[in-house]
């Protein structure tokens, strides 16, 4: 399908599409850390049946995630598999006021065209970014000259993401408060984060729906008289974009935000219990043979379909492709097929790709992974496809790797899709290795 789009990119159409997109990015504030959020002239296209199939494949997997979270909350011995720190354990007692650990989340996959192979590399169950960026980019691409030409021969449908976040926030508030009123929302994160432009998009969206919304730094708020005061007035809901680990590190467990949430003076989305599934060890809990008996047949098949072989790094015996193995020996011997990841980091920090380093570097990384909580994961297929860009006044088409990251509402519903592109090994906008592109459903007109 993308070839039909590329055929439309004559020099004039490409140049005018580039100018249109550049203007839209500036107008909408679609920048991340001072650089353009999108650097290509084509959105990603998916067939309707491909999107529907992905939705169906995710349903039993989400059920498996819900199951391990439920058991973790009632079984401290089982919960040890997730590698929570003592202070994280202490925060689990804070009832969020709603049943879902992560009202808004994102599954980060690599989905290979053709084979359909699906590899889940991370479950962002704490602060999933990109939904508002996605919808704003969708609007920017809708009117590109190239897209107008493409719609003459193809049906094209946007896949909105932002409404899922809005639904999650409102559902959490209504369950927390037992009221149907619209809340006053405070978006909290540090004042200097590059995602501030997305907060502004969400603020405008919330306000368009009749909600009061402010953006502030957690260090500026005050908890007094049973209310969390943000910019002079009580907040009903915190749409939390600050990482819990950073919040506790900078403000402490006795900080105003943490105390207000513990006292149920404010509704926190996502609440502290999201940390259980956000730990990368959650993928190991799903994948490890010691837990297989707790899942239904459908869930076991979904885990095998979606989750690469994953283990917490430890001195133990486990299975690899049906055979019993020494885990540490396996990790050292199969560097070319494995990835090491910290249990709780973001933006690609601390990840070691075995096939990109030498033996000595790998061995040092393995020693470090044994000393602090890490997972090891089997390498997955990273797909690529050609994308057009405007470089030095001319059209260039080059292959870019891409991921498939569906947004999930209330742990049950796939609502929208994030796609990141990169020419680097790590596809991560935060790490500076990629850009974001909107996804459209498309089909040739009859």
Secondary structure as GFF3:
##gff-version 3
##sequence-region A 1 446
A	DSSP	alpha_helix	2	7	.	.	.	ID=ss1
A	DSSP	alpha_helix	11	28	.	.	.	ID=ss2
A	DSSP	beta_strand	31	32	.	.	.	ID=ss3
A	DSSP	beta_strand	35	36	.	.	.	ID=ss4
A	DSSP	beta_strand	44	46	.	.	.	ID=ss5
A	DSSP	alpha_helix	48	74	.	.	.	ID=ss6
A	DSSP	alpha_helix	76	79	.	.	.	ID=ss7
A	DSSP	three_ten_helix	80	82	.	.	.	ID=ss8
A	DSSP	alpha_helix	86	91	.	.	.	ID=ss9
A	DSSP	beta_strand	104	111	.	.	.	ID=ss10
A	DSSP	beta_strand	118	124	.	.	.	ID=ss11
A	DSSP	alpha_helix	131	142	.	.	.	ID=ss12
A	DSSP	alpha_helix	145	150	.	.	.	ID=ss13
A	DSSP	beta_strand	154	158	.	.	.	ID=ss14
A	DSSP	alpha_helix	162	177	.	.	.	ID=ss15
A	DSSP	beta_strand	184	188	.	.	.	ID=ss16
A	DSSP	alpha_helix	196	208	.	.	.	ID=ss17
A	DSSP	beta_strand	212	216	.	.	.	ID=ss18
A	DSSP	three_ten_helix	218	220	.	.	.	ID=ss19
A	DSSP	beta_strand	222	224	.	.	.	ID=ss20
A	DSSP	beta_strand	227	230	.	.	.	ID=ss21
A	DSSP	beta_strand	233	234	.	.	.	ID=ss22
A	DSSP	beta_strand	237	240	.	.	.	ID=ss23
A	DSSP	alpha_helix	244	251	.	.	.	ID=ss24
A	DSSP	alpha_helix	256	262	.	.	.	ID=ss25
A	DSSP	beta_strand	267	269	.	.	.	ID=ss26
A	DSSP	three_ten_helix	272	274	.	.	.	ID=ss27
A	DSSP	alpha_helix	275	278	.	.	.	ID=ss28
A	DSSP	alpha_helix	281	287	.	.	.	ID=ss29
A	DSSP	three_ten_helix	289	294	.	.	.	ID=ss30
A	DSSP	alpha_helix	297	306	.	.	.	ID=ss31
A	DSSP	beta_strand	310	312	.	.	.	ID=ss32
A	DSSP	beta_strand	317	320	.	.	.	ID=ss33
A	DSSP	beta_strand	323	326	.	.	.	ID=ss34
A	DSSP	alpha_helix	327	333	.	.	.	ID=ss35
A	DSSP	three_ten_helix	335	337	.	.	.	ID=ss36
A	DSSP	beta_strand	338	342	.	.	.	ID=ss37
A	DSSP	beta_strand	352	353	.	.	.	ID=ss38
A	DSSP	three_ten_helix	354	356	.	.	.	ID=ss39
A	DSSP	alpha_helix	359	371	.	.	.	ID=ss40
A	DSSP	beta_strand	374	378	.	.	.	ID=ss41
A	DSSP	beta_strand	384	391	.	.	.	ID=ss42
A	DSSP	beta_strand	394	402	.	.	.	ID=ss43
A	DSSP	beta_strand	404	409	.	.	.	ID=ss44
A	DSSP	beta_strand	413	422	.	.	.	ID=ss45
A	DSSP	beta_strand	435	437	.	.	.	ID=ss46
A	DSSP	beta_strand	439	444	.	.	.	ID=ss47
###
